[in-house]
Amino acid sequence: MLIVVARDPAIRLCDIAAACHITERTAQNIVHDLEQAGYMRRERNGRRSRYILCMGGTLRHPAAASVPVRGVLDLFTPHAGER
């Protein structure tokens, strides 16, 4: 899900759900969990949300605890001018 949001920070929740092949309610729960864990935060702009990823942290799983979030997302998201 972080990869989907990294590719389009202004994506709608229903589009996140469709991209991840999950229900909108499940996507909402995952976004909430990611916010609580400090991986992202949400800014409201009228009726829309914009997601801001917190790239400074590391993954939580003990086997990947030293892997930075930024490094993982850089592997799977295009950089400026590479689309």
N, C-alpha and C positions, 0 to 999 in steps of 0.2 A: 504494500500500500504506500509506503514511503516513496517508492520509485514513481508511482503514478502521480503523487502530489508534487514530487520534485520536477516532473516534466511539465506540469501545469498547476501552479500554486492557486489559481483562481477557479479550479475545477469545482463543479457542483458535487454534492454528496451522492446524488443518484448516478452521476457519471463515474465516480470512484467505484461505487458498487458494481456498475456494469463492467468496468474495466477489470475488476478483480473477480468477477463471476460470483458475487455474493449478494445477499439481500441488502436493501438500503439500511434496515435496522442493524444488521451485523456490521456494516460499514460505519454506522454512527457509533456503535459500541467500541469498535477498534480505534476510531479517531479519538474518542474520549480517552481510551486507555493510553494511546500514544501521547496525548496532551498531559495526562497525569504523570506519565513516566518521563516527561521532559524532552521528548523527541520532536515535538512540534507545538505551535501555538496558533490560535485562530484570531484573526482580526475581522471584525464586522464592518462592512461598508454598505449601509442601507440594509437590503434584504439578502445580500450576498456575503459570503465568507471568503477570506483569503487566508491560505495556510502558509505559515512561516516555519520552515524546518530549522531545528536547532542542531547544527552540524558539528558542534564541538564535542559532543559526547561519544561514548563507545557503546558497542552492542552489549546487551545484558547477559546473554547466555555465557556460562562459564568457559565454554570452549572457544568463544570468540570475544572474550572480555577486553582484549587489547586491540581489537579491530575498530578503527574510527568510523563513525557513521558517514562522514564525508567521503572516505575512501570507497566504501561500498556503493554509495550513490554515484560517485564519479565513474565507476565502471559501467553503470547501466543507464546513465542519462547523457544525452548529447551536450557537448560544450558549445558555447557561442560560435555560430558560424558553421557548425558541423551537421546541421539538419539535413 
